[in-house]
C-alpha cells in the first residue's frame, strides 16, 4: 500500500473512532502507527520465543502474544528471559499479572541493580523524546513521530502552518493540546482490536482515559519529551510560548 493510501486509512479510522468510538464519557479510541521493526523486544527462556514490548516501565512490561502463546501466559505465570533495549541485553524475571486479548502485563521481580539503572536511564522523558523518529507517510498539515514502547507525537497544523493539535503519548500516559479546547491529560492502554499491517508500520488502537482533573506532572513529562524531540526549533519555541 502506498504511503498516501496508508495515511487515508489512518485519517478514516481517526474520523470514525473519534466520532462514534466513545466507550463512556471519559474513554475514547485513537489510532496511532507503530514501527514493525521494534528495537525493544523480550526473548523468553521458554522455547526462545521473541515478543514485542508494547509498553515498558520501571515496574514491568506489556507484551503482544501470538495466538499459539496465549493459552500459556495466564495470570501467575512466571517468565524469565532477556529484554533487548536497542544494544543492551538485560536479564529479566517477571510474573504475568493480567491478560487482555493478545496482551499480557508482567510485573518485574528481583531486578538486578544494573538492570534497574539501565531502565531508569532508558525511560527518562528526554531520552524517549530523542528517540522519536519522523515517519515517512504524512498529510500536508501533520507530522507523526514514533518511538519505542508506544511513545509517539502527533502535530497537526492549519493552513498558515500554526499548530492546531498536539498529542504526546509516553509511558502509558498522554498529553493533548487543541487550539479550541485547550489541554487534557490521561492514561492510555492498547485496545483488544487487532493491529493492522501497513508496510513498515502497524496501526494500533489506543484507549484514552481522560483525567478528571488536569495533571501537571504529565504536562511536565510531555514538555521534556516534546522539547527533546527532533521537531524544529521554531516549533519548540512556539510550544514554550503557547503551551508550557
MIDOSE-1310 file (N, C-alpha, C; in nm, 2 decimals, decimal comma, always signed):
residues 244
xxxx	+0,09/-0,12/+0,00/+0,00/+0,00/+0,00/+0,09/+0,12/+0,00; +0,05/+0,22/-0,08/+0,13/+0,34/-0,09/+0,11/+0,43/+0,04; +0,21/+0,51/+0,06/+0,21/+0,60/+0,18/+0,08/+0,68/+0,19; +0,04/+0,74/+0,07/-0,07/+0,83/+0,08/-0,20/+0,75/+0,11
xxxx	-0,20/+0,62/+0,06/-0,32/+0,53/+0,09/-0,32/+0,49/+0,24; -0,20/+0,47/+0,29/-0,19/+0,44/+0,44/-0,25/+0,56/+0,52; -0,20/+0,68/+0,48/-0,25/+0,80/+0,55/-0,40/+0,81/+0,54; -0,46/+0,79/+0,43/-0,60/+0,80/+0,41/-0,67/+0,70/+0,50
xxxx	-0,62/+0,58/+0,52/-0,68/+0,48/+0,61/-0,67/+0,53/+0,75; -0,55/+0,59/+0,79/-0,54/+0,64/+0,93/-0,64/+0,75/+0,95; -0,65/+0,84/+0,86/-0,75/+0,95/+0,87/-0,89/+0,90/+0,88; -0,92/+0,80/+0,80/-1,06/+0,75/+0,80/-1,09/+0,69/+0,94
xxxx	-0,99/+0,61/+0,99/-1,01/+0,55/+1,12/-1,02/+0,65/+1,23; -0,94/+0,75/+1,23/-0,95/+0,86/+1,33/-1,08/+0,93/+1,33; -1,14/+0,95/+1,21/-1,27/+1,02/+1,20/-1,38/+0,93/+1,25; -1,37/+0,80/+1,22/-1,48/+0,71/+1,27/-1,47/+0,69/+1,42
xxxx	-1,35/+0,67/+1,47/-1,33/+0,64/+1,61/-1,35/+0,76/+1,70; -1,31/+0,88/+1,65/-1,33/+0,99/+1,74/-1,48/+1,04/+1,73; -1,55/+1,00/+1,62/-1,69/+1,04/+1,61/-1,78/+0,95/+1,69; -1,76/+0,81/+1,68/-1,85/+0,72/+1,75/-1,79/+0,62/+1,84
xxxx	-1,65/+0,64/+1,87/-1,58/+0,54/+1,95/-1,58/+0,57/+2,09; -1,67/+0,65/+2,14/-1,67/+0,69/+2,29/-1,73/+0,57/+2,36; -1,65/+0,51/+2,45/-1,70/+0,40/+2,53/-1,78/+0,44/+2,65; -1,73/+0,55/+2,71/-1,81/+0,62/+2,81/-1,77/+0,76/+2,81
xxxx	-1,80/+0,84/+2,91/-1,77/+0,98/+2,90/-1,63/+1,02/+2,90; -1,54/+0,93/+2,95/-1,40/+0,96/+2,97/-1,31/+0,87/+2,89; -1,36/+0,78/+2,81/-1,27/+0,69/+2,74/-1,30/+0,69/+2,59; -1,20/+0,71/+2,51/-1,22/+0,71/+2,37/-1,11/+0,64/+2,30
xxxx	-1,13/+0,61/+2,17/-1,03/+0,54/+2,09/-0,95/+0,63/+2,00; -0,83/+0,60/+1,98/-0,74/+0,67/+1,89/-0,66/+0,57/+1,82; -0,63/+0,59/+1,69/-0,54/+0,51/+1,61/-0,41/+0,57/+1,60; -0,30/+0,50/+1,62/-0,17/+0,55/+1,60/-0,08/+0,45/+1,54
xxxx	+0,02/+0,49/+1,45/+0,11/+0,40/+1,39/+0,22/+0,35/+1,48; +0,27/+0,24/+1,45/+0,38/+0,18/+1,53/+0,48/+0,11/+1,44; +0,61/+0,13/+1,46/+0,71/+0,06/+1,38/+0,69/-0,09/+1,40; +0,70/-0,16/+1,29/+0,71/-0,31/+1,30/+0,85/-0,35/+1,34
xxxx	+0,95/-0,28/+1,30/+1,09/-0,32/+1,33/+1,13/-0,27/+1,47; +1,07/-0,34/+1,57/+1,09/-0,29/+1,71/+1,24/-0,31/+1,75; +1,28/-0,22/+1,84/+1,42/-0,23/+1,90/+1,41/-0,26/+2,05; +1,29/-0,28/+2,10/+1,27/-0,32/+2,24/+1,19/-0,45/+2,23
xxxx	+1,26/-0,56/+2,26/+1,20/-0,69/+2,25/+1,23/-0,78/+2,37; +1,15/-0,88/+2,39/+1,17/-0,97/+2,50/+1,19/-1,11/+2,45; +1,30/-1,18/+2,48/+1,32/-1,32/+2,44/+1,30/-1,41/+2,56; +1,20/-1,49/+2,55/+1,17/-1,58/+2,66/+1,26/-1,70/+2,67
xxxx	+1,30/-1,73/+2,79/+1,39/-1,85/+2,81/+1,31/-1,98/+2,77; +1,18/-1,97/+2,78/+1,09/-2,08/+2,74/+1,08/-2,09/+2,59; +1,14/-2,18/+2,53/+1,13/-2,20/+2,38/+1,21/-2,10/+2,30; +1,26/-2,00/+2,37/+1,34/-1,89/+2,30/+1,26/-1,80/+2,21
xxxx	+1,13/-1,79/+2,23/+1,05/-1,71/+2,15/+1,07/-1,56/+2,18; +1,05/-1,47/+2,08/+1,07/-1,33/+2,09/+0,94/-1,26/+2,08; +0,91/-1,16/+2,17/+0,79/-1,09/+2,18/+0,81/-0,94/+2,17; +0,72/-0,87/+2,11/+0,73/-0,72/+2,10/+0,68/-0,66/+2,23
xxxx	+0,76/-0,57/+2,28/+0,73/-0,50/+2,41/+0,64/-0,38/+2,38; +0,51/-0,39/+2,41/+0,41/-0,29/+2,38/+0,43/-0,17/+2,47; +0,46/-0,20/+2,60/+0,47/-0,09/+2,70/+0,58/-0,13/+2,80; +0,65/-0,03/+2,85/+0,76/-0,06/+2,94/+0,77/+0,04/+3,05
xxxx	+0,79/+0,00/+3,17/+0,81/+0,09/+3,29/+0,91/+0,03/+3,38; +0,94/+0,10/+3,49/+1,04/+0,05/+3,59/+0,98/-0,07/+3,66; +0,85/-0,08/+3,66/+0,78/-0,19/+3,73/+0,75/-0,31/+3,65; +0,74/-0,30/+3,52/+0,70/-0,41/+3,44/+0,69/-0,38/+3,29
xxxx	+0,63/-0,47/+3,22/+0,62/-0,45/+3,07/+0,49/-0,52/+3,03; +0,44/-0,48/+2,91/+0,33/-0,54/+2,84/+0,38/-0,60/+2,71; +0,34/-0,72/+2,68/+0,38/-0,79/+2,56/+0,27/-0,82/+2,47; +0,30/-0,83/+2,34/+0,20/-0,88/+2,24/+0,23/-1,02/+2,22
xxxx	+0,12/-1,11/+2,23/+0,14/-1,25/+2,21/+0,08/-1,30/+2,08; +0,13/-1,41/+2,03/+0,07/-1,47/+1,92/-0,05/-1,56/+1,97; -0,13/-1,61/+1,88/-0,24/-1,69/+1,92/-0,20/-1,82/+1,99; -0,09/-1,88/+1,94/-0,04/-2,00/+2,00/+0,01/-1,99/+2,14
xxxx	+0,06/-1,87/+2,18/+0,11/-1,85/+2,31/+0,01/-1,80/+2,42; -0,10/-1,76/+2,37/-0,20/-1,70/+2,47/-0,25/-1,80/+2,57; -0,25/-1,93/+2,54/-0,31/-2,03/+2,64/-0,21/-2,05/+2,75; -0,08/-2,02/+2,74/+0,01/-2,05/+2,84/+0,03/-1,93/+2,93
xxxx	+0,02/-1,81/+2,88/+0,05/-1,68/+2,95/-0,07/-1,64/+3,03; -0,09/-1,70/+3,14/-0,21/-1,67/+3,23/-0,16/-1,60/+3,36; -0,24/-1,52/+3,42/-0,20/-1,46/+3,55/-0,14/-1,55/+3,65; -0,02/-1,51/+3,70/+0,06/-1,60/+3,79/+0,17/-1,67/+3,72
xxxx	+0,17/-1,68/+3,59/+0,27/-1,75/+3,51/+0,40/-1,67/+3,52; +0,51/-1,74/+3,56/+0,64/-1,67/+3,58/+0,72/-1,69/+3,45; +0,79/-1,58/+3,42/+0,87/-1,58/+3,29/+1,01/-1,54/+3,33; +1,11/-1,58/+3,25/+1,24/-1,54/+3,25/+1,29/-1,52/+3,11
xxxx	+1,39/-1,43/+3,09/+1,44/-1,41/+2,96/+1,53/-1,29/+2,95; +1,55/-1,24/+2,83/+1,63/-1,12/+2,81/+1,55/-1,01/+2,74; +1,56/-0,89/+2,80/+1,49/-0,78/+2,75/+1,60/-0,70/+2,66; +1,57/-0,68/+2,54/+1,67/-0,61/+2,45/+1,62/-0,47/+2,43
xxxx	+1,70/-0,37/+2,48/+1,67/-0,23/+2,47/+1,78/-0,18/+2,38; +1,75/-0,17/+2,25/+1,85/-0,13/+2,15/+1,97/-0,22/+2,16; +2,08/-0,17/+2,21/+2,21/-0,25/+2,21/+2,23/-0,32/+2,34; +2,14/-0,30/+2,44/+2,16/-0,36/+2,57/+2,08/-0,48/+2,59
xxxx	+2,13/-0,59/+2,65/+2,07/-0,71/+2,68/+2,05/-0,73/+2,83; +1,93/-0,72/+2,88/+1,90/-0,72/+3,02/+1,83/-0,84/+3,07; +1,89/-0,92/+3,16/+1,82/-1,04/+3,22/+1,70/-1,00/+3,30; +1,59/-1,06/+3,27/+1,46/-1,02/+3,33/+1,39/-1,14/+3,39
xxxx	+1,33/-1,12/+3,51/+1,24/-1,22/+3,57/+1,11/-1,15/+3,60; +1,00/-1,20/+3,56/+0,87/-1,13/+3,58/+0,76/-1,23/+3,60; +0,64/-1,18/+3,64/+0,53/-1,26/+3,66/+0,41/-1,20/+3,59; +0,33/-1,28/+3,51/+0,21/-1,22/+3,45/+0,11/-1,18/+3,55
xxxx	+0,06/-1,06/+3,54/-0,04/-1,01/+3,64/-0,18/-0,99/+3,58; -0,18/-0,97/+3,45/-0,32/-0,96/+3,38/-0,30/-0,99/+3,24; -0,41/-1,03/+3,18/-0,42/-1,07/+3,04/-0,54/-1,00/+2,98; -0,52/-0,94/+2,86/-0,63/-0,87/+2,79/-0,62/-0,89/+2,64
xxxx	-0,70/-0,97/+2,58/-0,68/-1,00/+2,44/-0,55/-1,07/+2,42; -0,47/-1,02/+2,32/-0,34/-1,08/+2,30/-0,23/-1,00/+2,37; -0,27/-0,92/+2,47/-0,17/-0,85/+2,55/-0,16/-0,91/+2,69; -0,04/-0,91/+2,75/-0,02/-0,95/+2,89/+0,06/-0,85/+2,96
xxxx	+0,02/-0,82/+3,08/+0,10/-0,73/+3,16/+0,18/-0,81/+3,26; +0,31/-0,78/+3,27/+0,41/-0,86/+3,35/+0,48/-0,77/+3,45; +0,48/-0,81/+3,58/+0,55/-0,73/+3,68/+0,69/-0,79/+3,70; +0,79/-0,70/+3,70/+0,93/-0,74/+3,72/+0,94/-0,79/+3,86
xxxx	+1,03/-0,89/+3,88/+1,07/-0,95/+4,01/+1,22/-0,96/+4,02; +1,27/-0,91/+4,14/+1,41/-0,92/+4,17/+1,50/-0,87/+4,06; +1,48/-0,75/+4,02/+1,57/-0,69/+3,91/+1,71/-0,67/+3,97; +1,81/-0,70/+3,89/+1,94/-0,67/+3,93/+1,96/-0,51/+3,93
xxxx	+2,04/-0,46/+4,02/+2,06/-0,32/+4,03/+2,11/-0,26/+3,90; +2,19/-0,33/+3,82/+2,24/-0,28/+3,69/+2,13/-0,27/+3,59; +2,03/-0,36/+3,60/+1,92/-0,36/+3,51/+1,83/-0,24/+3,54; +1,81/-0,22/+3,67/+1,73/-0,11/+3,72/+1,79/+0,02/+3,68
xxxx	+1,92/+0,04/+3,69/+1,99/+0,16/+3,64/+1,97/+0,19/+3,50; +1,98/+0,08/+3,42/+1,96/+0,10/+3,27/+1,82/+0,14/+3,24; +1,72/+0,07/+3,30/+1,58/+0,11/+3,27/+1,55/+0,25/+3,31; +1,61/+0,29/+3,42/+1,59/+0,43/+3,46/+1,64/+0,53/+3,36
xxxx	+1,76/+0,50/+3,31/+1,82/+0,58/+3,21/+1,74/+0,58/+3,07; +1,70/+0,46/+3,03/+1,63/+0,44/+2,91/+1,49/+0,51/+2,91; +1,42/+0,51/+3,02/+1,29/+0,56/+3,03/+1,28/+0,71/+3,07; +1,39/+0,78/+3,08/+1,39/+0,92/+3,10/+1,31/+0,99/+2,99
xxxx	+1,22/+1,09/+3,02/+1,15/+1,16/+2,92/+1,23/+1,22/+2,81; +1,35/+1,27/+2,85/+1,44/+1,33/+2,75/+1,49/+1,23/+2,65; +1,52/+1,11/+2,70/+1,57/+1,00/+2,62/+1,46/+0,95/+2,52; +1,34/+0,94/+2,57/+1,23/+0,90/+2,49/+1,20/+1,00/+2,38
xxxx	+1,21/+1,13/+2,41/+1,20/+1,23/+2,31/+1,30/+1,22/+2,20; +1,43/+1,20/+2,24/+1,54/+1,19/+2,15/+1,52/+1,08/+2,05; +1,45/+0,97/+2,10/+1,44/+0,85/+2,01/+1,32/+0,86/+1,92; +1,24/+0,96/+1,93/+1,12/+0,98/+1,84/+1,17/+1,01/+1,70
xxxx	+1,12/+0,93/+1,60/+1,16/+0,95/+1,46/+1,04/+0,98/+1,38; +1,06/+1,08/+1,29/+0,96/+1,12/+1,19/+0,93/+1,00/+1,10; +0,80/+0,98/+1,08/+0,77/+0,87/+0,99/+0,73/+0,92/+0,85; +0,76/+0,84/+0,75/+0,76/+0,90/+0,61/+0,62/+0,91/+0,54
xxxx	+0,51/+0,87/+0,60/+0,38/+0,90/+0,53/+0,31/+1,01/+0,61; +0,29/+1,11/+0,54/+0,24/+1,23/+0,61/+0,13/+1,30/+0,53; +0,04/+1,36/+0,60/-0,05/+1,45/+0,53/+0,01/+1,59/+0,53; -0,03/+1,68/+0,44/+0,03/+1,80/+0,42/+0,04/+1,89/+0,55
xxxx	-0,06/+1,87/+0,63/-0,06/+1,96/+0,75/-0,04/+1,89/+0,88; +0,03/+1,77/+0,88/+0,05/+1,70/+1,00/+0,19/+1,63/+1,00; +0,24/+1,60/+1,11/+0,36/+1,52/+1,13/+0,35/+1,42/+1,24; +0,39/+1,29/+1,21/+0,39/+1,19/+1,31/+0,54/+1,16/+1,35
xxxx	+0,56/+1,14/+1,47/+0,69/+1,10/+1,52/+0,67/+0,98/+1,61; +0,74/+0,87/+1,59/+0,72/+0,74/+1,66/+0,85/+0,69/+1,72; +0,83/+0,64/+1,85/+0,95/+0,59/+1,92/+0,92/+0,45/+1,98; +1,00/+0,40/+2,07/+0,98/+0,27/+2,13/+0,87/+0,26/+2,23
xxxx	+0,81/+0,14/+2,24/+0,72/+0,11/+2,35/+0,60/+0,21/+2,36; +0,55/+0,24/+2,24/+0,43/+0,32/+2,24/+0,45/+0,47/+2,25; +0,57/+0,52/+2,25/+0,60/+0,67/+2,26/+0,57/+0,73/+2,12; +0,49/+0,83/+2,11/+0,46/+0,89/+1,98/+0,42/+1,04/+2,00
xxxx	+0,43/+1,11/+1,89/+0,40/+1,25/+1,89/+0,33/+1,29/+1,76; +0,21/+1,35/+1,77/+0,13/+1,40/+1,65/+0,11/+1,55/+1,66; +0,15/+1,61/+1,55/+0,13/+1,76/+1,54/+0,05/+1,79/+1,41; -0,07/+1,85/+1,43/-0,15/+1,89/+1,32/-0,15/+2,05/+1,31
xxxx	-0,14/+2,10/+1,18/-0,13/+2,24/+1,17/-0,24/+2,29/+1,07; -0,27/+2,42/+1,08/-0,36/+2,49/+1,00/-0,30/+2,53/+0,87; -0,38/+2,60/+0,79/-0,33/+2,65/+0,65/-0,21/+2,74/+0,66; -0,21/+2,82/+0,77/-0,09/+2,91/+0,79/+0,02/+2,84/+0,87
xxxx	+0,01/+2,71/+0,88/+0,12/+2,63/+0,95/+0,12/+2,64/+1,10; +0,02/+2,72/+1,16/+0,02/+2,73/+1,30/-0,04/+2,60/+1,36; +0,02/+2,55/+1,47/-0,03/+2,43/+1,54/-0,18/+2,44/+1,58; -0,26/+2,33/+1,54/-0,39/+2,32/+1,59/-0,41/+2,21/+1,69
xxxx	-0,33/+2,11/+1,68/-0,34/+1,99/+1,77/-0,21/+1,93/+1,79; -0,18/+1,90/+1,92/-0,05/+1,83/+1,96/-0,09/+1,72/+2,06; -0,05/+1,60/+2,02/-0,07/+1,49/+2,12/+0,06/+1,42/+2,14; +0,09/+1,39/+2,27/+0,21/+1,31/+2,30/+0,17/+1,19/+2,38
xxxx	+0,23/+1,07/+2,35/+0,20/+0,95/+2,42/+0,33/+0,90/+2,48; +0,33/+0,86/+2,61/+0,46/+0,83/+2,67/+0,43/+0,75/+2,80; +0,50/+0,64/+2,82/+0,50/+0,57/+2,95/+0,36/+0,54/+3,00; +0,27/+0,51/+2,90/+0,13/+0,47/+2,94/+0,04/+0,60/+2,97
xxxx	+0,10/+0,72/+2,94/+0,02/+0,84/+2,97/+0,01/+0,92/+2,84; -0,08/+1,02/+2,84/-0,09/+1,10/+2,72/-0,11/+1,25/+2,76; -0,07/+1,34/+2,68/-0,10/+1,48/+2,69/-0,15/+1,53/+2,56; -0,25/+1,62/+2,56/-0,31/+1,67/+2,44/-0,34/+1,82/+2,45
xxxx	-0,31/+1,89/+2,35/-0,34/+2,03/+2,34/-0,42/+2,06/+2,21; -0,53/+2,13/+2,21/-0,60/+2,17/+2,09/-0,63/+2,31/+2,10; -0,63/+2,38/+1,99/-0,64/+2,52/+1,99/-0,78/+2,57/+2,04; -0,88/+2,49/+2,01/-1,02/+2,54/+2,05/-1,07/+2,47/+2,18
xxxx	-1,00/+2,37/+2,23/-1,05/+2,30/+2,35/-0,95/+2,30/+2,47; -0,82/+2,35/+2,44/-0,73/+2,36/+2,55/-0,65/+2,22/+2,57; -0,61/+2,20/+2,70/-0,52/+2,09/+2,73/-0,60/+1,98/+2,80; -0,55/+1,86/+2,79/-0,61/+1,74/+2,86/-0,49/+1,64/+2,89
xxxx	-0,51/+1,57/+2,99/-0,41/+1,46/+3,02/-0,49/+1,33/+3,06; -0,42/+1,22/+3,06/-0,48/+1,10/+3,10/-0,39/+0,98/+3,08; -0,44/+0,86/+3,08/-0,36/+0,74/+3,06/-0,42/+0,67/+2,93; -0,33/+0,59/+2,87/-0,38/+0,51/+2,75/-0,33/+0,36/+2,77
xxxx	-0,41/+0,28/+2,71/-0,38/+0,13/+2,70/-0,41/+0,09/+2,56; -0,35/-0,02/+2,52/-0,37/-0,07/+2,39/-0,49/-0,15/+2,38; -0,58/-0,13/+2,28/-0,71/-0,19/+2,27/-0,69/-0,34/+2,23; -0,80/-0,42/+2,25/-0,80/-0,56/+2,21/-0,81/-0,56/+2,05
xxxx	-0,85/-0,45/+1,99/-0,87/-0,45/+1,84/-0,74/-0,50/+1,78; -0,75/-0,59/+1,68/-0,62/-0,64/+1,62/-0,55/-0,53/+1,54; -0,42/-0,54/+1,55/-0,33/-0,44/+1,48/-0,35/-0,47/+1,33; -0,33/-0,37/+1,25/-0,34/-0,38/+1,10/-0,20/-0,35/+1,04
xxxx	-0,15/-0,43/+0,96/-0,02/-0,41/+0,90/-0,03/-0,32/+0,78; +0,06/-0,22/+0,77/+0,07/-0,13/+0,66/+0,22/-0,10/+0,63; +0,27/-0,19/+0,55/+0,42/-0,18/+0,52/+0,50/-0,20/+0,64; +0,59/-0,09/+0,67/+0,68/-0,10/+0,78/+0,60/-0,06/+0,91
xxxx	+0,47/-0,03/+0,91/+0,40/+0,01/+1,02/+0,29/-0,08/+1,06; +0,24/-0,07/+1,18/+0,12/-0,13/+1,22/+0,03/-0,02/+1,28; -0,10/-0,03/+1,25/-0,19/+0,07/+1,30/-0,26/+0,00/+1,43; -0,23/+0,06/+1,54/-0,29/+0,00/+1,66/-0,38/+0,11/+1,73
xxxx	-0,47/+0,05/+1,81/-0,58/+0,14/+1,87/-0,54/+0,16/+2,01; -0,54/+0,28/+2,06/-0,52/+0,32/+2,20/-0,66/+0,35/+2,26; -0,68/+0,31/+2,38/-0,79/+0,36/+2,46/-0,75/+0,47/+2,55; -0,80/+0,59/+2,54/-0,76/+0,70/+2,62/-0,86/+0,73/+2,73
xxxx	-0,81/+0,73/+2,85/-0,89/+0,76/+2,97/-0,85/+0,90/+3,02; -0,94/+0,99/+3,01/-0,90/+1,13/+3,04/-0,91/+1,15/+3,20; -0,81/+1,22/+3,25/-0,80/+1,25/+3,39/-0,92/+1,34/+3,43; -0,99/+1,32/+3,54/-1,09/+1,40/+3,59/-1,05/+1,55/+3,61
xxxx	-0,92/+1,56/+3,65/-0,86/+1,69/+3,67/-0,72/+1,69/+3,60; -0,69/+1,80/+3,54/-0,57/+1,81/+3,46/-0,45/+1,78/+3,55; -0,35/+1,70/+3,50/-0,24/+1,65/+3,58/-0,11/+1,73/+3,53; -0,06/+1,81/+3,62/+0,05/+1,90/+3,59/+0,18/+1,81/+3,57
xxxx	+0,19/+1,70/+3,64/+0,30/+1,61/+3,63/+0,31/+1,55/+3,49; +0,20/+1,51/+3,43/+0,20/+1,46/+3,29/+0,24/+1,57/+3,20; +0,19/+1,69/+3,22/+0,24/+1,81/+3,14/+0,39/+1,83/+3,15; +0,44/+1,81/+3,27/+0,59/+1,83/+3,28/+0,67/+1,73/+3,20
xxxx	+0,62/+1,60/+3,21/+0,68/+1,49/+3,13/+0,67/+1,52/+2,98; +0,55/+1,55/+2,94/+0,52/+1,58/+2,80/+0,62/+1,69/+2,75; +0,64/+1,79/+2,83/+0,72/+1,90/+2,79/+0,86/+1,85/+2,76; +0,92/+1,77/+2,85/+1,05/+1,71/+2,83/+1,06/+1,63/+2,71
xxxx	+0,95/+1,54/+2,68/+0,95/+1,46/+2,56/+0,95/+1,54/+2,44; +0,86/+1,64/+2,43/+0,84/+1,72/+2,31/+0,96/+1,81/+2,28; +1,02/+1,88/+2,39/+1,13/+1,97/+2,37/+1,26/+1,90/+2,34; +1,27/+1,77/+2,37/+1,39/+1,69/+2,34/+1,38/+1,62/+2,21
xxxx	+1,26/+1,63/+2,14/+1,24/+1,56/+2,02/+1,30/+1,63/+1,90; +1,29/+1,58/+1,78/+1,36/+1,63/+1,66/+1,26/+1,73/+1,59; +1,17/+1,79/+1,65/+1,09/+1,89/+1,59/+1,17/+2,02/+1,57; +1,13/+2,11/+1,49/+1,21/+2,24/+1,46/+1,22/+2,32/+1,59
xxxx	+1,33/+2,40/+1,59/+1,35/+2,50/+1,70/+1,24/+2,60/+1,70; +1,18/+2,64/+1,59/+1,07/+2,73/+1,58/+0,95/+2,67/+1,65; +0,92/+2,55/+1,63/+0,80/+2,48/+1,69/+0,83/+2,47/+1,84; +0,95/+2,43/+1,88/+0,98/+2,42/+2,02/+0,96/+2,56/+2,09
xxxx	+1,00/+2,66/+2,03/+0,98/+2,80/+2,09/+0,83/+2,83/+2,09; +0,76/+2,79/+1,99/+0,61/+2,82/+1,99/+0,55/+2,74/+2,11; +0,58/+2,61/+2,13/+0,53/+2,53/+2,24/+0,56/+2,60/+2,37; +0,68/+2,65/+2,39/+0,72/+2,72/+2,51/+0,63/+2,84/+2,54
xxxx	+0,61/+2,91/+2,43/+0,53/+3,04/+2,44/+0,38/+3,02/+2,46; +0,32/+2,91/+2,40/+0,18/+2,90/+2,39/+0,13/+2,79/+2,48; +0,21/+2,69/+2,52/+0,16/+2,57/+2,59/+0,23/+2,56/+2,73; +0,36/+2,56/+2,73/+0,43/+2,53/+2,85/+0,47/+2,66/+2,93
